[in-house]
């Protein structure tokens, strides 16, 4: 009787293995048949309709397509206008820095450049320090050349450290001495 039960368990195990194998085979057939359907719904390559370039992901295609829609920058428009103006003999308007003489095609660029001269400091710095920087910047000599370009002339002693040069620039002859022998 024990042998009969043992055989029955063996045949049940074999049958379950066979059923499992059959179901796996059926699943593999379903996957093979459905692969072409998956390709139609999610392609492995995405193509740009404008230039026919192909990309591996939809996100990459989206980034690329944005490049077709980018408006021209103000600088590029100015370059085109400058080319047209030069052909007509007109010069584009240039914005000149009143302190150092640098020229900018955009007034906005000049405004950003002027921040360097204003001595913009962060809120963390104390007011006395920022006022001394503003005074030092206003004391910097500006020389004018014959070609109307302005040049900043900083009298720096190359034998001094940058800190000592900065102190000399800020305070002149009253600059404190710095002991670097620590």
Order of alpha helices (4+ residues) and beta strands (2+ residues): alpha-beta-beta-alpha-alpha-beta-beta-alpha-alpha-beta-beta-alpha
